């Protein structure tokens, strides 16, 4: 495929993945975005800023270089969250696509400033352990370079906790909301959907049983590794 054909295919995937967000109930209005990176070509494709999902077209997806510089002069403005995506792509080399939403249940946990505990196997099927909530950004970080520093605080959180981005494909940004990622736009959207579901489950779990504990490590291991890694056996291979 030519460079133009590859980018056109990326635009189509990013467009279709963005449309999944309102269909899954993960965004209201225009509160969300999906991007994809191609490191070999040196490009990122992302949703345009503030464009209504009902009128959005595949050819409106914005193409930038790996620093976030828009490549086409007649392009729409990229999502305002692009700088966060750029930082994450630079830090997490195995990540090929990123999703950000303001989905209700995930935002509840982010606004509460809490990590999401692994209370059950639905969680363990996709995330290897608790999903971290970052620290609050400082006033200086918000005022100087808000979106870039949002990316930095996510990376900082993963480094401090020795987490692997491919094992915990999501994070809660304190007071803001979730970012998820994956090896494709659709996989990143799937992780966003799972994250929102397990946030709701965890909230209800704590109401039903205030003394609830996280599942034991052996059960977490079983459910995560039967779907992930060289010895995975879930599905058709």
N, C-alpha and C positions, 0 to 999 in steps of 0.2 A: 504493500500500500504506500501511496505517496504521503508526504507530510500533510497535505491538505485533506486527504481522505482520512488519515488518522485523527486529525483535529475535528473533522466533521463527525466522526464516530464518537469522539469524546463529548462533543456538544450534545449529541443525541442521548447518550447515557446520562449525562448530568441533567439534562432537561427532564428526562423520564423519571429520574430519581427524585428531583425536586417536586414533581407532580405527585409522587407517593406521599409526601409529607402531609398535605391537607387530606388526602384520601384516608390516611391512617389516623387522622385527628391529632397530628403532632404539631400543626401550626394553625394559627388564626391570622387573618389579615395577611401580612407579608413577613411574619416573624420567623423566618428560617432560611437556610441556604445549604446547598450541597456543592462540593467541588471535587475535582479529580486532577491528579498530577501525572505527567509523563516526563520522567527525569531524562530519558534518552533524547527526547525532543526539546527539553527545557521549557515546558509550558505547563500552566495551570489553567483549567477551565472552571468557571464559577458562575453562579446565578447573578444576574444584574440586580442592583440595589432597588428595592421598593417597587418592583414590577409585580402586578397582580397575577396570581397563578392562573386565573381564568383566561387571561389574554396573552400570557407569555408564550413565546415561540422558541424552538430549538436554536434558530440562528441568532437569537438575542443573547445566548450564553457568551460570557466575556472571556477572552483569551489573554493571559498575561505571561510574562516570563517568570522565572523561579523566584524573583524578588518582589513580584506583584506589580510590575510595570505593565500597563495595558499595551498590547501590541498593535491594535488597529485604531487609527485616528477617528474613525466614525463609530467606534464601539460605545455602547451604553456604559454607565459607571458600574464598576463591579460592586458586589456586596460590601458593605462597610466592615464586615468581619474578615475580609480577605487577609489583612495583616496577621490576624491570629492563625489562619490556615497556613500562611507562609512559614511562620515560626514553627508550627507543629510539623510541617513537612520537612523542614530543615533538621529538626531534632529526632523525628521518628522515621527513619529511612525505609522501614518496611510498610509504612502506611501509604496507600494509593488513593484514598478518598476520605473526605471529612464531611460531617454533618453538624450543623448547629441549629437548635430549635429553642423555643420557649414553651415546650410542652408542659402542661399543667403539673403533672405529678413529679416530674424531674425537677422543675423549678421550685416546687415546695421544699424539696430536700436541699437544693442549692441555697434557697433563702433562709432555711433553718441553719445552714452552715454545718451540716452533718454528713459524715461518710454514710454510704448505704451498706448496711451489713448484709452478708450472704445468709439469708434466713432459710433458703430452700433450693431445691434442685433446678427450678426454672432459672434462677440467678446463675447457678453453677454451670448450666449448659453453655453460657455465653461469656461469663466473666469469672476469672479465676481469683476469687476472693472479693473483699469489700471494694466498693467503688469510691475513690477518694473525693473529698470536697477540698478545694484549695483554700488557702488562707485568703483573707480579705485584701484586696489591693489597697495600697496606701493612697493618700490624697495626691502625692506627687506622681505616683505611677498612673493614676487616672488622668491627671491634668497634662502630663508630658506626652504620653503615647499610649492611650488607653488600650487599643486593640492589640498592639504589639506586646504590651505588658501582660495582657490577658493570656497570650500564648506563652510568655515567659513564666508566669506563675503556674501554668499547667505543667510545663517541662520541669520546673523546680520541684513541684509536688511529686512527680514520678521519680526524679533523681533522689530526693530525700527519703522516699519510702522504698527505694530499690524495686520499683514496679516496672514490668515490661509492657510496652504499649500493645504488643500483639496478644498478650494474655489478659489484659484489662483494657478493652477497646473503648473506653469512655471515661469521662470525668465530669464532676459537678463544680462549676466555678461559683464560689461563694457570692451570694446575692445576685447572681446573674442567671445561669442556666447550664444545660448540658452541652457537651461536645462529644461526639462519637466518631469512630473511624473504622476502616476496614480495607480489604484488598480490592474492593470495587465500590462504586457509588451505591448500588443496591444493598451490598453487605453493610455498608455504613448506616444506611437507612434502617435496615433490619436491626442493627444494634441499638439505634435510637429508639425504635419501637419497643424492643425488649427492655431497655433501661426504663422507659416510662411505665411499662407494665409492672416491673418488679419494684419500682418506687411506690406505686399504688398498693401492691401487695404488702410491702413492708410497713407502710403507714397503717393499714388495716390490721396486720398482724400485731402491731404494738398496742392497738386498741383492744383487740380480743384477748391478748395475753401480754400484759406489761412486763412480765418476767421472761419473755422469749429470749432464747439464746441462738447464736449462729449455728448452722449445721456443723457437724464434726468434720475435721480435715479429711478423713478417709472417704466421706460421702461427697465432699467437694471435689476431691481428686477423681473419684470414679466418674462423676457426671461430666466434669470438664474434659478429662482425657479420653473419654469414650467418643467425643466429638472432635477433639483437637490433638495434633501431634502424630507421630509416626505409628502409634499403635491404635489409632482411632478406628472404631468399627461401626459407628452409627451411620445409617444411610446406605446408599448403593455404591459408594466408592468412586 
